[in-house]
Amino acid sequence: MIPVLVKDYCIGCGHCVPFCPQEAITVLGRAEIDGETCIECGICIIYCPNEAIQEDGG
């Protein structure tokens, strides 16, 4: 499950950052997911309070 950031939903709260086991998420205004570091575990999808990180349907 590849996480995709929906930038219109992200408020830059950083709530997802401490839950990422690979430290693949940084927040500079909005969240950014490092595709090289991400292991596609989906934990960030579960913990995003605004549903700004979603499973890639493609």
PyRosetta script that sets phi, psi and omega in degrees:
from pyrosetta import init, pose_from_sequence

init()
pose = pose_from_sequence("MIPVLVKDYCIGCGHCVPFCPQEAITVLGRAEIDGETCIECGICIIYCPNEAIQEDGG")
pose.set_psi(1, 104.2)
pose.set_omega(1, -178.5)
pose.set_phi(2, -81.2)
pose.set_psi(2, 121.1)
pose.set_omega(2, 178.4)
pose.set_phi(3, -77.0)
pose.set_psi(3, 136.3)
pose.set_omega(3, 179.2)
pose.set_phi(4, -123.8)
pose.set_psi(4, 133.4)
pose.set_omega(4, 179.4)
pose.set_phi(5, -87.6)
pose.set_psi(5, 127.0)
pose.set_omega(5, 173.4)
pose.set_phi(6, -96.1)
pose.set_psi(6, 97.8)
pose.set_omega(6, -171.2)
pose.set_phi(7, -60.1)
pose.set_psi(7, -29.1)
pose.set_omega(7, 178.8)
pose.set_phi(8, -67.0)
pose.set_psi(8, -22.7)
pose.set_omega(8, -179.2)
pose.set_phi(9, -93.9)
pose.set_psi(9, -24.4)
pose.set_omega(9, -175.6)
pose.set_phi(10, -74.1)
pose.set_psi(10, 127.4)
pose.set_omega(10, 178.5)
pose.set_phi(11, -105.8)
pose.set_psi(11, 4.3)
pose.set_omega(11, 177.9)
pose.set_phi(12, 73.3)
pose.set_psi(12, 26.5)
pose.set_omega(12, -176.2)
pose.set_phi(13, -71.2)
pose.set_psi(13, -25.8)
pose.set_omega(13, 179.0)
pose.set_phi(14, 79.2)
pose.set_psi(14, 7.7)
pose.set_omega(14, -178.5)
pose.set_phi(15, -60.5)
pose.set_psi(15, -30.7)
pose.set_omega(15, -178.0)
pose.set_phi(16, -73.8)
pose.set_psi(16, -27.0)
pose.set_omega(16, -171.2)
pose.set_phi(17, -56.8)
pose.set_psi(17, -50.9)
pose.set_omega(17, -175.8)
pose.set_phi(18, -69.8)
pose.set_psi(18, -14.0)
pose.set_omega(18, -178.9)
pose.set_phi(19, -88.1)
pose.set_psi(19, -14.8)
pose.set_omega(19, -179.0)
pose.set_phi(20, -75.8)
pose.set_psi(20, 115.9)
pose.set_omega(20, -177.3)
pose.set_phi(21, -69.7)
pose.set_psi(21, -17.0)
pose.set_omega(21, -178.8)
pose.set_phi(22, -102.4)
pose.set_psi(22, -1.4)
pose.set_omega(22, -175.6)
pose.set_phi(23, 55.2)
pose.set_psi(23, 43.1)
pose.set_omega(23, -177.0)
pose.set_phi(24, -91.2)
pose.set_psi(24, -1.5)
pose.set_omega(24, -177.0)
pose.set_phi(25, -114.3)
pose.set_psi(25, 130.3)
pose.set_omega(25, 172.6)
pose.set_phi(26, -125.0)
pose.set_psi(26, 154.8)
pose.set_omega(26, 179.3)
pose.set_phi(27, -125.7)
pose.set_psi(27, 114.8)
pose.set_omega(27, 173.4)
pose.set_phi(28, -130.6)
pose.set_psi(28, 80.8)
pose.set_omega(28, -172.9)
pose.set_phi(29, 88.5)
pose.set_psi(29, -57.3)
pose.set_omega(29, 175.5)
pose.set_phi(30, -132.1)
pose.set_psi(30, 158.8)
pose.set_omega(30, 178.6)
pose.set_phi(31, -67.2)
pose.set_psi(31, 146.4)
pose.set_omega(31, 173.5)
pose.set_phi(32, -130.7)
pose.set_psi(32, 132.8)
pose.set_omega(32, 179.0)
pose.set_phi(33, -107.7)
pose.set_psi(33, 122.0)
pose.set_omega(33, 179.1)
pose.set_phi(34, -79.4)
pose.set_psi(34, 107.2)
pose.set_omega(34, -178.3)
pose.set_phi(35, -63.2)
pose.set_psi(35, -23.7)
pose.set_omega(35, 178.6)
pose.set_phi(36, -74.9)
pose.set_psi(36, -32.4)
pose.set_omega(36, -175.7)
pose.set_phi(37, -93.9)
pose.set_psi(37, -30.4)
pose.set_omega(37, -177.2)
pose.set_phi(38, -60.3)
pose.set_psi(38, 134.0)
pose.set_omega(38, 177.8)
pose.set_phi(39, -104.4)
pose.set_psi(39, 10.3)
pose.set_omega(39, 175.5)
pose.set_phi(40, 60.0)
pose.set_psi(40, 38.8)
pose.set_omega(40, -179.4)
pose.set_phi(41, -78.9)
pose.set_psi(41, -24.7)
pose.set_omega(41, 177.5)
pose.set_phi(42, 83.8)
pose.set_psi(42, 3.9)
pose.set_omega(42, 180.0)
pose.set_phi(43, -61.4)
pose.set_psi(43, -38.4)
pose.set_omega(43, 179.9)
pose.set_phi(44, -62.2)
pose.set_psi(44, -33.6)
pose.set_omega(44, 178.6)
pose.set_phi(45, -63.1)
pose.set_psi(45, -41.3)
pose.set_omega(45, -178.7)
pose.set_phi(46, -66.8)
pose.set_psi(46, -40.4)
pose.set_omega(46, -171.7)
pose.set_phi(47, -94.4)
pose.set_psi(47, -3.0)
pose.set_omega(47, 177.3)
pose.set_phi(48, -73.5)
pose.set_psi(48, 117.8)
pose.set_omega(48, -176.5)
pose.set_phi(49, -72.3)
pose.set_psi(49, -13.1)
pose.set_omega(49, -177.7)
pose.set_phi(50, -112.8)
pose.set_psi(50, 9.1)
pose.set_omega(50, -177.5)
pose.set_phi(51, 56.0)
pose.set_psi(51, 33.3)
pose.set_omega(51, 179.7)
pose.set_phi(52, -81.8)
pose.set_psi(52, -17.2)
pose.set_omega(52, 175.3)
pose.set_phi(53, -110.7)
pose.set_psi(53, 120.2)
pose.set_omega(53, -175.1)
pose.set_phi(54, -130.3)
pose.set_psi(54, 162.3)
pose.set_omega(54, 177.5)
pose.set_phi(55, -73.4)
pose.set_psi(55, 134.5)
pose.set_omega(55, 177.8)
pose.set_phi(56, -70.7)
pose.set_psi(56, 122.0)
pose.set_omega(56, -179.6)
pose.set_phi(57, -82.6)
pose.set_psi(57, -9.1)
pose.set_omega(57, -176.1)
pose.set_phi(58, -97.3)
pose.dump_pdb("model.pdb")
